[in-house]
Amino acid sequence: MKIGVLIGSITGNTEHLGNQIIKKLQDLDGTLKFDTLMINQEMNKMNTTEQYEYPNYDAYVVGTYTDFLSIPILVRQYFEKMPPTHIKNKLVLTFSTHGFTTGHTGQALQQLLISMGAKPISHIVTKYPDNYVHLPFILPLYLKKVQKNSDPEFDSKCIQFVNTLKSGKFPEITTKYNSKNVSKDVQRQKKQVKDHFIVQDSCVGCGTCVENCPSAIISLKDGKAVFTEQDKCVGCYACFQKCPVNAVVDEKKTLVNKLQYKYDNSYIVEKPKSNFMFKAIIFVTFMMLTVMLLK
């Protein structure tokens, strides 16, 4: 049986959790085969290939990061364009990562899949270091240790997925997520896609941003990256996070002094130390962002 692992990950947090889930599932059933696809790169192929074909699998593991309390635009777009026949009546194990708060990412993702006829069985959620680029303080301050597999039901949810695959008996899945919130999520997220990006002279023309832009609005011209049709930008910040020479910044250049984030194993520990001051700063920052969103 072949499992499609579809992951929305820009900084590596969600990709890491996806790899942990794959390892656990392989330990539980060595006959399972996995094919991992990064959603932002698949979206790029979709927008640059005339006849893009969605891969078809026996079952799915689907993961995403949390973007403004919900699933990011690029993940939503990927599944909205997927032929329903590819995932209808297929078993799905979902998972998500988050920084300060989970929001309702898990419920929104499962609701989206249910609307396509899929059978999401359970959801794994794990906290990682917050890496929102516009936090009003420098990166090292909030790269604090987080607990390994913070979902206490990580093992049991993986076991349930494997056992259900073997039995073929899918339980009735319901979600308490209010579908009316979908339009609110999209409107709020699109409102935040306000950064227009520019490429500084330090660009080396490696093409990393070109390959990772889900909207395919970056191209190489005369050996330098160039942005086009920025109204199609989904605000994933892959161009900023993945540029090896920090050449991509916003027009206002607020990202010039921001450090990129990339997942590192040292961020995960068995049990993190308590840090009251750090939590207080994060809480104040979250409240500031909430006020900004409500404006």
DRENMAR-17275 format. One record per residue (C-alpha): residue in one letter; x, y, z. Coordinates in steps of 0.001 Angstrom, whole numbers. Example, Ala and Ser with C-alpha at 12.3 -4.5 7.8 and 13.67 -1.06 7.14 Angstrom:
REM residues 2
PT A 12300 -4500 7800
PT S 13670 -1060 7140
***
This chain:
REM residues 295
PT M 0 0 0
PT K 1358 3401 -985
PT I 794 6425 1232
PT G 1011 9959 -132
PT V 2559 12344 2398
PT L 1615 15917 1447
PT I 3356 18561 3543
PT G 2965 22331 3649
PT S 6270 23421 5177
PT I 8422 26485 4569
PT T 10926 26498 7433
PT G 11221 22765 8053
PT N 9140 22453 11232
PT T 6219 20655 9601
PT E 8537 18583 7417
PT H 10294 17368 10568
PT L 7018 16312 12182
PT G 6020 14587 8941
PT N 9245 12580 8985
PT Q 8588 11563 12603
PT I 5131 10316 11641
PT I 6484 8372 8660
PT K 9097 6713 10879
PT K 6453 5713 13419
PT L 4129 4313 10752
PT Q 6995 2347 9192
PT D 7825 882 12608
PT L 4204 -184 12980
PT D 3911 -1691 9483
PT G 7030 -2263 7424
PT T 4997 -3042 4286
PT L 3775 541 3908
PT K 5447 2627 1189
PT F 5625 6425 1400
PT D 5954 9155 -1200
PT T 6602 12622 273
PT L 5646 15776 -1620
PT M 6161 19381 -506
PT I 3014 21339 -1295
PT N 4726 24651 -2109
PT Q 6927 22904 -4694
PT E 3953 21008 -6114
PT M 2052 24290 -6442
PT N 5046 25712 -8289
PT K 4983 22787 -10740
PT M 1241 23209 -11159
PT N 1681 26860 -12118
PT T 4581 26214 -14489
PT T 3448 22969 -16142
PT E 617 22896 -18664
PT Q -482 19349 -17831
PT Y 260 18904 -14152
PT E -1083 15600 -12824
PT Y -1998 15157 -9190
PT P -491 11933 -7862
PT N -2953 9312 -6669
PT Y -2408 7166 -3553
PT D -4143 4485 -1507
PT A -4211 6714 1592
PT Y -2772 10030 2705
PT V -881 11754 5484
PT V -1450 15512 5201
PT G 347 18179 7227
PT T 528 21939 7379
PT Y 1902 24801 9425
PT T -425 27286 11119
PT D -884 30633 9405
PT F -2905 33270 11252
PT L -4737 30623 13313
PT S -5672 28431 10319
PT I -4350 26554 7289
PT P -2266 28697 4904
PT I -3594 29869 1553
PT L -1175 27715 -456
PT V -2380 24499 1244
PT R -6007 25470 738
PT Q -5404 26211 -2946
PT Y -3632 22890 -3499
PT F -6555 20808 -2258
PT E -9227 23000 -3830
PT K -7647 22250 -7221
PT M -7148 18520 -6556
PT P -9569 16241 -8424
PT P -11963 14963 -5709
PT T -11708 11424 -7099
PT H -8069 11299 -5955
PT I -8935 11593 -2286
PT K -12617 10625 -2037
PT N -13199 7792 431
PT K -9449 7674 1168
PT L -8199 7431 4746
PT V -6201 10498 5867
PT L -4069 11154 8927
PT T -3667 14905 9370
PT F -1125 16874 11373
PT S -111 20468 11985
PT T 2554 22544 13678
PT H 2190 25861 15451
PT G 4168 28482 17307
PT F 2288 30350 20022
PT T -1163 28834 19513
PT T -2802 26036 17518
PT G -5664 28236 16344
PT H -8185 25989 14563
PT T -5784 24640 11953
PT G -6609 20987 12567
PT Q -10360 21501 12373
PT A -10061 23658 9242
PT L -7843 21105 7492
PT Q -10141 18215 8312
PT Q -13197 20206 7261
PT L -11555 20918 3894
PT L -10754 17227 3369
PT I -14227 16109 4469
PT S -15750 18492 1921
PT M -13802 16569 -739
PT G -15124 13226 468
PT A -11946 12154 2299
PT K -11921 10225 5579
PT P -9627 12064 8039
PT I -9300 9773 11040
PT S -7358 11842 13580
PT H -5110 14879 13904
PT I -1626 15211 15399
PT V -543 18660 16551
PT T 2891 19670 17835
PT K 4382 22960 19023
PT Y 7591 24265 17426
PT P 9538 27522 17838
PT D 7496 30449 16528
PT N 9056 31851 13354
PT Y 6645 34535 12164
PT V 8903 36994 10335
PT H 7308 40180 11685
PT L 7677 39457 15388
PT P 8899 42777 16889
PT F 12130 41352 18276
PT I 15100 39467 16906
PT L 14973 35761 16210
PT P 17325 34345 18879
PT L 15057 35650 21648
PT Y 12232 33300 20739
PT L 14220 30278 19593
PT K 13436 28557 22855
PT K 13374 24825 23338
PT V 10087 23034 22725
PT Q 9023 19599 23871
PT K 9481 16588 21613
PT N 6166 15201 20322
PT S 4083 17525 22465
PT D 918 15704 21325
PT P 435 13143 24128
PT E -1570 10909 21761
PT F 1078 10825 19014
PT D 1636 7055 19242
PT S -2018 6099 19653
PT K -3102 8192 16656
PT C -475 6557 14447
PT I -1567 3114 15674
PT Q -5210 3973 14947
PT F -4302 4997 11373
PT V -2420 1749 10674
PT N -5108 -457 12262
PT T -7833 1280 10275
PT L -5873 793 7046
PT K -5627 -2921 7782
PT S -9288 -3345 8720
PT G -10677 -1177 5934
PT K -13458 -72 8276
PT F -13489 3717 8365
PT P -15269 5348 11313
PT E -17689 8197 10786
PT I -15706 11409 11087
PT T -17234 14649 12302
PT T -15667 18006 13058
PT K -16918 20797 15287
PT Y -15305 23377 13035
PT N -17823 25918 11768
PT S -17548 26037 7973
PT K -18599 29704 8074
PT N -15171 30458 9482
PT V -13550 29390 6192
PT S -14348 32650 4421
PT K -13222 34613 7493
PT D -9912 32731 7479
PT V -9293 33478 3815
PT Q -10236 37143 4142
PT R -7990 37596 7174
PT Q -5054 35830 5528
PT K -5363 37740 2262
PT K -5417 40977 4249
PT Q -2043 40034 5702
PT V -513 39359 2271
PT K 622 42961 1994
PT D 4389 42647 1646
PT H 5707 43239 -1846
PT F 9142 41751 -2275
PT I 12254 43064 -3953
PT V 15590 41434 -4739
PT Q 18765 43131 -3567
PT D 22022 43305 -5514
PT S 23443 40468 -3421
PT C 21320 37957 -5412
PT V 23508 35233 -6942
PT G 20882 33887 -9329
PT C 20773 30405 -7781
PT G 17051 29992 -8504
PT T 16110 28706 -5038
PT C 13298 31249 -4700
PT V 12092 30451 -8227
PT E 11722 26745 -7436
PT N 10035 27264 -4059
PT C 7506 29978 -4910
PT P 4086 28243 -4910
PT S 2563 30983 -7072
PT A 5436 30824 -9606
PT I 5767 34617 -9697
PT I 9582 34677 -9602
PT S 11836 34198 -12616
PT L 15504 34647 -13456
PT K 16443 37522 -15725
PT D 20045 38388 -16556
PT G 21191 36127 -13735
PT K 19001 37768 -11074
PT A 15668 36868 -9512
PT V 12747 39076 -10578
PT F 9241 39245 -9095
PT T 6190 39443 -11377
PT E 2443 39519 -10693
PT Q 2842 40080 -6974
PT D -936 40253 -6628
PT K -813 36430 -6841
PT C 1509 36175 -3821
PT V 114 33978 -1023
PT G 2423 35376 1653
PT C 4266 32156 2511
PT Y 7679 33930 2782
PT A 9459 30961 1181
PT C 11466 33396 -951
PT F 12733 35196 2148
PT Q 13271 32126 4329
PT K 15081 30030 1717
PT C 17335 32600 12
PT P 20931 31505 768
PT V 22278 35082 661
PT N 19345 36967 2257
PT A 18760 38870 -977
PT V 14949 38815 -816
PT V 13305 41480 1350
PT D 10092 43479 1388
PT E 9801 46891 -278
PT K 9834 48654 3091
PT K 12951 46632 3967
PT T 11618 45651 7376
PT L 13034 42171 6731
PT V 16589 43410 6197
PT N 17542 42906 9842
PT K 15428 39795 10366
PT L 17148 36452 10622
PT Q 15913 33488 8647
PT Y 14548 30479 10472
PT K 15323 26883 9584
PT Y 14454 23875 11703
PT D 17296 22425 13741
PT N 17242 19336 15971
PT S 18691 21366 18851
PT Y 15353 23204 19202
PT I 13617 20024 20376
PT V 14179 18615 23862
PT E 12493 15977 26026
PT K 11298 18596 28528
PT P 11931 22336 28064
PT K 12798 24558 31002
PT S 10182 27002 32203
PT N 10793 30606 31180
PT F 8240 33022 32611
PT M 9752 36146 31052
PT F 9850 34555 27610
PT K 6212 33479 27884
PT A 5220 36977 29011
PT I 6931 38527 25969
PT I 5265 36030 23647
PT F 1859 36734 25220
PT V 2227 40498 24781
PT T 3363 39972 21183
PT F 394 37720 20463
PT M -1994 40329 21836
PT M -353 42994 19661
PT L -768 40817 16566
PT T -4392 40104 17488
PT V -5124 43834 17720
PT M -3450 44348 14329
PT L -5605 41602 12779
PT L -8805 43111 14133
PT K -8089 46539 12668
***
